[in-house]
Amino acid sequence: MESGRIKSIKDKLEKKVKETIKDTASDVAGKIGASLSDEAKKIAILHYELLEKGDYEGWRGTLLKWLQSVADRSGSSPSFWWSTGRKYVDQLGIRYEYLKEEKLPYPNARKFFFKRLNPDGSERGMPVPCFVRLDEDGVWRVEQPSY
């Protein structure tokens, strides 16, 4: 009789330990995921801030490494992005403001949305997406911005 009771207590204890481990692992994973999103978000925000300031070298540094290597080539995507973004800033007085993150099913990629704001603070068109991903060296960088 006593061994049945001990087995029952042991089973309940094992179940509780497994649940605790699972909950702890989930909490840690959530914190790591949030931390990764925070770092990715920072680089996306910095990308638009540098565009607005006209800091080409800094802006270029926020792009994936391979995009940085082609940024100075006329007709490249980064060259087009810079000229388009600067046109919005210089000619229309647009500024960009972080809006939200959209969850993606990939652990090494993030998608953020930014509002385009007119000089008077009103929104200009729909929010624009910015894709950020972990680069080959483990640093978050912009893969595909929109202006």
C-alpha atoms as a printed R data frame, in Angstrom:
    type eleno elety resid chain resno      x      y       z
1   ATOM     1    CA   MET     A     1  0.000  0.000   0.000
2   ATOM     2    CA   GLU     A     2  2.757  2.401   0.928
3   ATOM     3    CA   SER     A     3  4.660  1.860  -2.352
4   ATOM     4    CA   GLY     A     4  1.490  2.751  -4.351
5   ATOM     5    CA   ARG     A     5  1.199  5.993  -2.442
6   ATOM     6    CA   ILE     A     6  4.891  6.769  -2.971
7   ATOM     7    CA   LYS     A     7  4.537  6.043  -6.689
8   ATOM     8    CA   SER     A     8  1.538  8.404  -6.888
9   ATOM     9    CA   ILE     A     9  3.458 11.183  -5.110
10  ATOM    10    CA   LYS     A    10  6.488 10.536  -7.339
11  ATOM    11    CA   ASP     A    11  4.323 10.722 -10.493
12  ATOM    12    CA   LYS     A    12  2.733 13.993  -9.346
13  ATOM    13    CA   LEU     A    13  6.156 15.444  -8.525
14  ATOM    14    CA   GLU     A    14  7.577 14.431 -11.928
15  ATOM    15    CA   LYS     A    15  4.575 15.992 -13.662
16  ATOM    16    CA   LYS     A    16  5.028 19.225 -11.700
17  ATOM    17    CA   VAL     A    17  8.765 19.348 -12.509
18  ATOM    18    CA   LYS     A    18  8.080 18.805 -16.232
19  ATOM    19    CA   GLU     A    19  5.443 21.550 -16.227
20  ATOM    20    CA   THR     A    20  7.829 23.923 -14.441
21  ATOM    21    CA   ILE     A    21 10.633 23.184 -16.925
22  ATOM    22    CA   LYS     A    22  8.261 23.681 -19.859
23  ATOM    23    CA   ASP     A    23  6.956 26.984 -18.451
24  ATOM    24    CA   THR     A    24 10.481 28.206 -17.714
25  ATOM    25    CA   ALA     A    25 11.701 27.252 -21.193
26  ATOM    26    CA   SER     A    26  8.731 29.044 -22.741
27  ATOM    27    CA   ASP     A    27  9.413 32.169 -20.660
28  ATOM    28    CA   VAL     A    28 13.108 32.162 -21.616
29  ATOM    29    CA   ALA     A    29 12.291 31.632 -25.306
30  ATOM    30    CA   GLY     A    30  9.796 34.481 -25.147
31  ATOM    31    CA   LYS     A    31 12.365 36.793 -23.558
32  ATOM    32    CA   ILE     A    32 15.008 35.831 -26.118
33  ATOM    33    CA   GLY     A    33 12.532 36.371 -28.951
34  ATOM    34    CA   ALA     A    34 11.545 39.745 -27.527
35  ATOM    35    CA   SER     A    35 15.210 40.691 -27.163
36  ATOM    36    CA   LEU     A    36 15.878 39.718 -30.781
37  ATOM    37    CA   SER     A    37 12.885 41.746 -31.931
38  ATOM    38    CA   ASP     A    38 14.129 44.710 -29.883
39  ATOM    39    CA   GLU     A    39 17.536 44.617 -31.593
40  ATOM    40    CA   ALA     A    40 15.953 44.230 -35.030
41  ATOM    41    CA   LYS     A    41 13.531 47.077 -34.280
42  ATOM    42    CA   LYS     A    42 16.408 49.349 -33.233
43  ATOM    43    CA   ILE     A    43 18.212 48.827 -36.542
44  ATOM    44    CA   ALA     A    44 15.017 49.461 -38.542
45  ATOM    45    CA   ILE     A    45 14.366 52.711 -36.658
46  ATOM    46    CA   LEU     A    46 18.004 53.753 -37.070
47  ATOM    47    CA   HIS     A    47 17.764 53.054 -40.810
48  ATOM    48    CA   TYR     A    48 14.985 55.623 -41.234
49  ATOM    49    CA   GLU     A    49 16.592 58.132 -38.852
50  ATOM    50    CA   LEU     A    50 19.823 58.075 -40.862
51  ATOM    51    CA   LEU     A    51 17.887 58.467 -44.113
52  ATOM    52    CA   GLU     A    52 16.125 61.530 -42.713
53  ATOM    53    CA   LYS     A    53 19.441 63.027 -41.541
54  ATOM    54    CA   GLY     A    54 21.017 62.437 -44.951
55  ATOM    55    CA   ASP     A    55 23.761 60.227 -43.463
56  ATOM    56    CA   TYR     A    56 24.398 57.973 -46.459
57  ATOM    57    CA   GLU     A    57 27.323 56.026 -44.961
58  ATOM    58    CA   GLY     A    58 25.443 55.345 -41.736
59  ATOM    59    CA   TRP     A    59 22.276 54.427 -43.638
60  ATOM    60    CA   ARG     A    60 24.252 52.092 -45.923
61  ATOM    61    CA   GLY     A    61 25.733 50.449 -42.825
62  ATOM    62    CA   THR     A    62 22.255 49.380 -41.708
63  ATOM    63    CA   LEU     A    63 21.821 47.261 -44.852
64  ATOM    64    CA   LEU     A    64 22.766 43.590 -45.218
65  ATOM    65    CA   LYS     A    65 26.471 43.242 -46.003
66  ATOM    66    CA   TRP     A    66 25.945 42.130 -49.587
67  ATOM    67    CA   LEU     A    67 23.625 45.099 -50.168
68  ATOM    68    CA   GLN     A    68 26.277 47.426 -48.762
69  ATOM    69    CA   SER     A    69 28.718 46.081 -51.334
70  ATOM    70    CA   VAL     A    70 26.477 47.120 -54.262
71  ATOM    71    CA   ALA     A    71 24.974 50.285 -52.770
72  ATOM    72    CA   ASP     A    72 27.228 52.666 -54.702
73  ATOM    73    CA   ARG     A    73 26.343 51.115 -58.068
74  ATOM    74    CA   SER     A    74 23.879 53.140 -60.081
75  ATOM    75    CA   GLY     A    75 20.728 51.116 -60.674
76  ATOM    76    CA   SER     A    76 21.229 48.845 -57.651
77  ATOM    77    CA   SER     A    77 18.356 48.423 -55.231
78  ATOM    78    CA   PRO     A    78 20.143 50.308 -52.425
79  ATOM    79    CA   SER     A    79 20.929 53.174 -54.809
80  ATOM    80    CA   PHE     A    80 17.254 53.344 -55.776
81  ATOM    81    CA   TRP     A    81 16.136 53.119 -52.132
82  ATOM    82    CA   TRP     A    82 18.415 55.986 -51.095
83  ATOM    83    CA   SER     A    83 17.334 58.285 -53.915
84  ATOM    84    CA   THR     A    84 13.643 57.486 -53.397
85  ATOM    85    CA   GLY     A    85 13.807 57.907 -49.633
86  ATOM    86    CA   ARG     A    86 15.765 61.141 -49.877
87  ATOM    87    CA   LYS     A    87 13.286 62.492 -52.443
88  ATOM    88    CA   TYR     A    88 10.467 61.934 -49.960
89  ATOM    89    CA   VAL     A    89 12.457 63.668 -47.229
90  ATOM    90    CA   ASP     A    90 13.904 66.556 -49.263
91  ATOM    91    CA   GLN     A    91 11.038 67.372 -51.606
92  ATOM    92    CA   LEU     A    92  8.020 66.441 -49.493
93  ATOM    93    CA   GLY     A    93  9.335 66.853 -45.952
94  ATOM    94    CA   ILE     A    94  8.369 63.283 -45.063
95  ATOM    95    CA   ARG     A    95  9.522 61.715 -41.823
96  ATOM    96    CA   TYR     A    96  9.115 58.139 -40.691
97  ATOM    97    CA   GLU     A    97  7.682 56.897 -37.407
98  ATOM    98    CA   TYR     A    98  7.711 53.339 -36.103
99  ATOM    99    CA   LEU     A    99  4.224 51.814 -36.063
100 ATOM   100    CA   LYS     A   100  4.289 48.083 -35.319
101 ATOM   101    CA   GLU     A   101  5.866 44.686 -35.858
102 ATOM   102    CA   GLU     A   102  4.195 41.941 -37.849
103 ATOM   103    CA   LYS     A   103  5.159 38.455 -36.725
104 ATOM   104    CA   LEU     A   104  6.891 36.263 -39.289
105 ATOM   105    CA   PRO     A   105  7.293 32.483 -39.089
106 ATOM   106    CA   TYR     A   106 11.091 32.787 -39.375
107 ATOM   107    CA   PRO     A   107 13.271 33.219 -36.278
108 ATOM   108    CA   ASN     A   108 15.944 35.221 -38.119
109 ATOM   109    CA   ALA     A   109 13.665 37.738 -39.859
110 ATOM   110    CA   ARG     A   110 11.409 40.550 -38.693
111 ATOM   111    CA   LYS     A   111  8.909 42.810 -40.450
112 ATOM   112    CA   PHE     A   112  8.210 46.288 -39.140
113 ATOM   113    CA   PHE     A   113  5.851 48.967 -40.361
114 ATOM   114    CA   PHE     A   114  6.523 52.691 -40.386
115 ATOM   115    CA   LYS     A   115  4.131 55.571 -40.892
116 ATOM   116    CA   ARG     A   116  5.093 58.200 -43.444
117 ATOM   117    CA   LEU     A   117  4.256 61.554 -41.958
118 ATOM   118    CA   ASN     A   118  3.817 64.842 -43.787
119 ATOM   119    CA   PRO     A   119  5.387 67.987 -42.296
120 ATOM   120    CA   ASP     A   120  2.066 68.762 -40.569
121 ATOM   121    CA   GLY     A   121  2.049 65.319 -38.896
122 ATOM   122    CA   SER     A   122 -0.698 63.838 -41.058
123 ATOM   123    CA   GLU     A   123 -0.127 60.402 -42.539
124 ATOM   124    CA   ARG     A   124  0.891 60.127 -46.176
125 ATOM   125    CA   GLY     A   125 -0.481 56.972 -47.743
126 ATOM   126    CA   MET     A   126 -0.316 53.542 -46.187
127 ATOM   127    CA   PRO     A   127  2.353 52.502 -43.663
128 ATOM   128    CA   VAL     A   128  5.462 51.076 -45.325
129 ATOM   129    CA   PRO     A   129  7.128 47.764 -44.421
130 ATOM   130    CA   CYS     A   130 10.772 47.220 -43.572
131 ATOM   131    CA   PHE     A   131 12.217 43.700 -43.517
132 ATOM   132    CA   VAL     A   132 15.160 43.072 -41.210
133 ATOM   133    CA   ARG     A   133 17.111 39.843 -40.879
134 ATOM   134    CA   LEU     A   134 20.142 38.409 -39.167
135 ATOM   135    CA   ASP     A   135 23.107 38.846 -41.459
136 ATOM   136    CA   GLU     A   136 25.879 36.313 -42.004
137 ATOM   137    CA   ASP     A   137 27.804 37.736 -39.037
138 ATOM   138    CA   GLY     A   138 24.825 37.477 -36.650
139 ATOM   139    CA   VAL     A   139 23.986 41.197 -36.748
140 ATOM   140    CA   TRP     A   140 20.484 42.447 -37.539
141 ATOM   141    CA   ARG     A   141 20.411 44.454 -40.763
142 ATOM   142    CA   VAL     A   142 17.833 45.807 -43.185
143 ATOM   143    CA   GLU     A   143 17.044 43.494 -46.084
144 ATOM   144    CA   GLN     A   144 14.202 45.367 -47.803
145 ATOM   145    CA   PRO     A   145 13.041 48.855 -46.826
146 ATOM   146    CA   SER     A   146 10.166 50.803 -48.320
147 ATOM   147    CA   TYR     A   147  9.697 54.533 -48.528
